[in-house]
């Protein structure tokens, strides 16, 4: 396959984002809240005079809520349909090469993961779930796991 993947941690899960879709990796420190925005939108941030909509990936997947109180968060900056987003993740690990095409997953992984999954890909780091960035951003309002 030879596609490069960015390994990130979201809610204690190691997953992959297509590296070609990631413009940069940044640290978020200050967010401006957006009243009446969907719950998975953590707020707005700025990067080099560009406004970024910050997506709380945990909440988008229905896996809890990230705390943005004073802590610095890593984020992958992406552009989808002309809009720039910062995908807030627990950690950014590495860039690796995919060794296979995405394969169908035989088991249910949970409502949020099932919705954003493009399948499992083999890498030198082991199998990783490949995440559809656009589906992660357009998160449906799903109930949070307690």
Residue frames relative to the residue before (quaternion, step in Angstrom):
aa qw qx qy qz dx dy dz
X 1.0000 0.0000 0.0000 0.0000 0.00 0.00 0.00
X 0.1176 -0.8595 0.4863 0.1041 3.62 1.01 -0.85
X 0.4347 0.6662 -0.4895 0.3573 3.61 1.14 0.44
X 0.3693 -0.7119 0.5490 0.2354 3.56 -1.03 0.80
X 0.1488 -0.7899 0.5939 0.0353 3.53 -1.05 0.90
X 0.2880 -0.7158 0.6084 0.1858 3.56 -1.12 0.73
X 0.2503 -0.7643 0.5771 0.1418 3.58 -0.68 1.11
X 0.0255 0.7829 -0.6194 0.0522 3.55 -0.88 1.05
X 0.3454 -0.6925 0.5868 0.2382 3.55 -1.31 0.37
X 0.0310 0.7580 -0.6497 0.0478 3.53 -0.94 1.01
X 0.8435 -0.0938 0.0291 0.5280 3.58 -0.68 1.12
X 0.7075 -0.4899 0.2395 0.4496 3.57 0.86 1.08
X 0.6081 0.5051 -0.3784 0.4815 3.61 1.15 0.49
X 0.3138 -0.7150 0.5937 0.1946 3.57 -0.99 0.91
X 0.0735 0.7919 -0.5975 0.1027 3.56 -0.66 1.15
X 0.3823 -0.7261 0.5306 0.2124 3.55 -1.29 0.26
X 0.1758 -0.7257 0.6558 0.1114 3.50 -1.24 0.74
X 0.5193 -0.6025 0.4740 0.3778 3.63 -1.02 0.59
X 0.4185 -0.7454 0.4607 0.2386 3.60 -0.51 1.18
X 0.5976 0.5804 -0.3642 0.4164 3.60 1.08 -0.62
X 0.6763 0.4877 -0.2887 0.4705 3.60 1.16 -0.53
X 0.6421 0.5248 -0.3167 0.4605 3.59 1.26 -0.32
X 0.3206 -0.7696 0.5261 0.1676 3.58 -0.63 1.15
X 0.7756 -0.1616 0.1423 0.5933 3.56 1.00 -0.85
X 0.3257 -0.6766 0.6126 0.2467 3.51 -1.40 0.14
X 0.0384 -0.8201 0.5697 -0.0369 3.57 -0.77 1.06
X 0.3739 -0.6515 0.5923 0.2914 3.52 -1.40 0.04
X 0.2625 -0.7540 0.5869 0.1344 3.55 -0.83 1.06
X 0.0525 -0.8151 0.5751 0.0454 3.57 -0.89 0.82
X 0.8028 0.1352 -0.0697 0.5765 3.62 0.94 -0.76
X 0.0914 -0.7898 0.6059 0.0271 3.53 -0.94 0.95
X 0.2658 -0.7187 0.6185 0.1740 3.52 -1.17 0.68
X 0.4104 -0.7297 0.4839 0.2547 3.61 -0.60 1.08
X 0.2411 -0.7392 0.6118 0.1456 3.55 -1.24 0.57
X 0.3284 -0.7680 0.5121 0.2004 3.60 -0.28 1.20
X 0.8575 0.1462 -0.1383 0.4735 3.55 -1.13 0.84
X 0.4191 0.6810 -0.4902 0.3468 3.61 1.19 0.38
X 0.6257 -0.5031 0.4106 0.4322 3.60 -1.19 0.37
X 0.6283 -0.6118 0.3372 0.3424 3.57 -1.04 0.78
X 0.6535 0.5176 -0.3366 0.4379 3.64 1.09 -0.47
X 0.5823 0.5211 -0.3859 0.4903 3.60 1.28 -0.01
X 0.2877 -0.8004 0.5091 0.1321 3.56 -0.40 1.30
X 0.7175 -0.3599 0.2589 0.5373 3.58 1.15 -0.56
X 0.5251 -0.5976 0.4931 0.3522 3.53 -1.31 -0.41
X 0.0554 -0.7629 0.6432 0.0339 3.53 -1.20 0.63
X 0.3519 -0.7276 0.5466 0.2190 3.57 -1.27 0.28
X 0.0095 -0.7617 0.6478 -0.0072 3.52 -1.17 0.73
X 0.8311 -0.1723 0.0739 0.5236 3.56 -0.55 1.20
X 0.7283 -0.4596 0.2150 0.4605 3.56 0.73 1.17
X 0.5781 0.5311 -0.3907 0.4807 3.58 1.22 0.49
X 0.3514 -0.7118 0.5655 0.2238 3.56 -0.99 0.81
X 0.1345 -0.7788 0.6107 0.0486 3.53 -0.94 1.01
X 0.2982 -0.6919 0.6235 0.2089 3.54 -1.03 0.81
X 0.2502 -0.7905 0.5462 0.1190 3.57 -0.64 1.15
X 0.1927 -0.7816 0.5895 0.0660 3.52 -0.76 1.16
X 0.2866 -0.7153 0.6131 0.1745 3.57 -0.87 1.00
X 0.3065 -0.8037 0.4816 0.1680 3.59 -0.11 1.31
X 0.6094 0.5483 -0.3639 0.4422 3.61 1.02 -0.67
X 0.6912 0.4574 -0.2808 0.4840 3.57 0.87 -0.95
X 0.6216 0.5511 -0.3458 0.4362 3.62 1.00 -0.74
X 0.7162 0.4177 -0.2355 0.5072 3.57 1.17 -0.61
X 0.4712 -0.6846 0.4335 0.3484 3.58 1.29 -0.09
X 0.5201 0.6664 -0.3812 0.3743 3.58 1.19 0.58
X 0.7511 -0.2919 0.1981 0.5580 3.58 1.17 0.36
X 0.4358 -0.6741 0.5310 0.2715 3.52 -1.31 -0.26
X 0.3947 -0.6931 0.5488 0.2504 3.56 -0.97 0.83
X 0.3520 -0.7085 0.5675 0.2282 3.55 -1.14 0.65
X 0.1371 -0.8068 0.5725 0.0505 3.57 -0.69 1.09
X 0.4122 0.7242 -0.4578 0.3099 3.59 1.25 0.30
X 0.8743 -0.1035 0.0212 0.4737 3.56 -0.31 1.28
X 0.6297 0.5359 -0.3509 0.4394 3.60 1.14 -0.31
X 0.3930 -0.6806 0.5595 0.2632 3.55 -1.17 0.60
X 0.1472 -0.7966 0.5847 0.0431 3.56 -0.88 1.00
X 0.3866 -0.6780 0.5677 0.2620 3.53 -1.12 0.67
X 0.0125 -0.7995 0.6002 -0.0196 3.53 -1.12 0.68
X 0.3282 -0.6985 0.6014 0.2065 3.51 -1.22 0.62
X 0.2669 -0.7675 0.5657 0.1404 3.58 -0.75 1.07
X 0.0176 0.7949 -0.6025 0.0686 3.55 -0.80 1.10
X 0.2494 -0.7256 0.6137 0.1864 3.54 -1.30 0.31
X 0.0114 0.7795 -0.6242 0.0518 3.54 -0.85 1.07
X 0.8473 -0.0795 -0.0007 0.5252 3.55 -0.72 1.14
X 0.7495 -0.4364 0.2064 0.4530 3.57 0.91 0.96
X 0.6520 0.4757 -0.3134 0.5004 3.59 1.28 0.01
X 0.3253 -0.7513 0.5454 0.1795 3.57 -1.03 0.82
X 0.0792 -0.7936 0.6032 -0.0103 3.53 -0.95 1.00
X 0.2119 -0.7106 0.6493 0.1689 3.53 -1.28 0.50
X 0.2176 -0.7799 0.5783 0.1002 3.57 -0.57 1.19
X 0.2586 -0.7895 0.5400 0.1348 3.57 -0.30 1.25
X 0.0095 -0.7970 0.6017 -0.0518 3.56 -0.71 1.15
X 0.6065 -0.5599 0.4138 0.3840 3.58 -1.24 0.34
X 0.7885 -0.1247 0.1074 0.5926 3.59 1.04 -0.77
X 0.2633 -0.6994 0.6375 0.1877 3.52 -1.30 0.52
X 0.2397 -0.8283 0.4961 0.1021 3.56 -0.63 1.10
X 0.7810 -0.2473 0.2714 0.5052 3.56 0.37 -1.24
X 0.3529 -0.6585 0.6016 0.2827 3.52 -1.39 0.07
X 0.0014 -0.7977 0.6012 -0.0472 3.57 -0.83 1.05
X 0.4730 -0.6531 0.5103 0.2989 3.53 -1.31 0.25
X 0.4309 -0.6682 0.5408 0.2745 3.56 -1.01 0.83
X 0.2498 -0.7818 0.5591 0.1173 3.55 -0.97 0.90
X 0.7710 0.1953 -0.1368 0.5905 3.58 1.30 0.04
X 0.5510 -0.5313 0.5055 0.3982 3.51 -1.35 0.12
X 0.6022 -0.5416 0.4086 0.4207 3.64 -1.12 0.42
X 0.1923 -0.7791 0.5917 0.0765 3.55 -0.95 1.00
X 0.5905 -0.5801 0.4369 0.3520 3.53 -1.13 0.72
X 0.3527 -0.7218 0.5604 0.2013 3.54 -1.09 0.79
X 0.3697 -0.7751 0.4778 0.1850 3.56 -0.74 1.06
X 0.7511 0.3531 -0.1993 0.5210 3.61 1.12 -0.52
X 0.5241 -0.6036 0.4911 0.3462 3.56 -1.22 0.50
X 0.2301 -0.7968 0.5491 0.1029 3.56 -0.89 0.97
X 0.6526 -0.4282 0.3220 0.5358 3.56 1.26 -0.23
X 0.6738 -0.5530 0.3207 0.3706 3.53 -1.10 0.75
X 0.6937 0.4811 -0.2872 0.4527 3.60 0.82 -0.95
X 0.6870 0.4700 -0.2879 0.4734 3.59 0.84 -0.97
X 0.6316 0.5367 -0.3416 0.4431 3.61 0.94 -0.81
X 0.6602 0.5318 -0.3054 0.4336 3.59 1.00 -0.84
X 0.7831 0.3536 -0.1772 0.4798 3.61 0.93 -0.86
X 0.5137 0.6882 -0.3946 0.3267 3.59 1.26 -0.15
X 0.2151 -0.7367 0.6278 0.1302 3.52 -1.13 0.85
X 0.6737 -0.4407 0.2782 0.5239 3.58 1.34 -0.14
X 0.5501 -0.5837 0.4793 0.3563 3.55 -1.37 0.01
X 0.1207 -0.7728 0.6196 0.0650 3.56 -1.06 0.82
X 0.4015 -0.6866 0.5514 0.2517 3.55 -1.12 0.70
X 0.0100 0.7656 -0.6428 0.0252 3.55 -1.10 0.85
X 0.6559 -0.4758 0.3884 0.4387 3.56 -1.28 0.05
X 0.6486 0.4995 -0.3039 0.4873 3.60 1.28 -0.37
X 0.6310 -0.4837 0.3357 0.5051 3.59 1.30 -0.07
X 0.6870 -0.4671 0.3349 0.4446 3.60 -1.26 -0.01
X 0.0656 -0.7885 0.6115 0.0061 3.55 -1.08 0.86
X 0.4615 -0.6404 0.5379 0.2959 3.53 -1.17 0.66
X 0.2487 -0.7573 0.5877 0.1386 3.59 -0.81 1.02
X 0.2466 -0.8094 0.5264 0.0835 3.55 -0.64 1.23
X 0.3671 -0.6880 0.5884 0.2137 3.54 -1.08 0.89
X 0.3743 -0.7734 0.4697 0.2029 3.59 -0.31 1.27
X 0.6561 0.5192 -0.3259 0.4401 3.61 0.87 -0.87
X 0.6728 0.4801 -0.3056 0.4728 3.61 0.96 -0.79
X 0.6025 0.5448 -0.3559 0.4621 3.58 1.11 -0.59
X 0.6745 0.5008 -0.2852 0.4614 3.58 0.97 -0.88
X 0.7386 0.4022 -0.2334 0.4881 3.60 0.95 -0.80
X 0.0717 0.8606 -0.5014 0.0535 3.58 1.19 0.57
X 0.3748 -0.6912 0.5724 0.2326 3.49 -1.05 0.84
X 0.5276 -0.5855 0.4892 0.3737 3.54 -1.19 0.40
X 0.0894 0.7921 -0.5946 0.1054 3.57 -0.28 1.27
X 0.5683 -0.6086 0.4235 0.3567 3.54 -1.11 0.60
X 0.4586 -0.6904 0.4966 0.2576 3.54 -1.07 0.82
X 0.4646 -0.6373 0.5377 0.2981 3.52 -1.16 0.71
X 0.4595 -0.7026 0.4717 0.2696 3.58 -0.85 0.92
